[in-house]
Structure formats: C-alpha cells, structure tokens
C-alpha cells in the first residue's frame, strides 16, 4: 500500500530545510515579505506544528469511523504562536524528531489500516496513505515557499 516514492519523501523531504536556511541570519529568517504573510521562520514553525496535527489525525483514523476534520488554520493556534518564538535550532530538532515518529507510525501500519479513512473538508474522504501524500505535498509547498523567501 505504501509506494516507494512516498516512503522516500517521508524519510528525507524535510531534510532539505536545513540546506535552504543554514546560511540565513535571524533578520532574514524573521522577515515578513508583506504584512500578514509568514516569514521563513513562521513557515518552519507551521511545518513543526502540522506534524503533530497529522499524527493526531492518523490516530483518529485508526480508531475507525471515518472522522471528519476541519481545515487547519495555524494563525491563531496557541501551539503555532509558541513555536514561532523558538530558535531555529529547536524548530529543526522538533521537525526531525516528529518526522521519526511519523515515519515509524506510517511504515509500521498493516495494509488494512492504511485503508482507513478520514474526511478532508476540501478533498473529501482519503485513506491514511492518501493523507500521508497530502501531508508531504503540503510540506513541499511550504519548503518551496521557504526556498523562494530565502532566495528573494
């Protein structure tokens, strides 16, 4: 049920972050491209917190019953607001640690569990495998945003 490109990205996609931002100073990391838009550090904090959201959603789906999830909006979430204040090194540590949890959780699920579902408000009912793909694509979007902000 898990295909090789999904497992490969789950193992390594997030590691691109340190290569993109290693050379940046605090001013660049915290620069808002325009009012109301996230900085590089805000995007990183979001990635860290969204990993917890994803883990929670997988655990809910494992209980069965096809739970319906609300769209996740980070801006007013206390966990996101706290994460924004953490130093980059701590955010990176959390990102890597959380990813190990996700990798272990997803890759150890039996195929029958990977078929369990949850409903996204925009994309409909998705299996755990499809939610994992969504998670990775969402992360890739933010990595690309971080890349553009770092180079812009």
Secondary structure, DSSP 4 states (H G I P E B T S, - for coil): ---HHHHHHHHHGGGHHHHHHTT--HHHHH--SSTTS--HHHHHHHHHHHHHHHHHHHHHHHTSS-EEEPPP--TT-HHHHHHTTS-HHHHHHHHHHHHHHHHHHHHTS-HHHHT-EEEETTTEEEEHHHHHHHHHHHHHHHHHHHHHHHH-
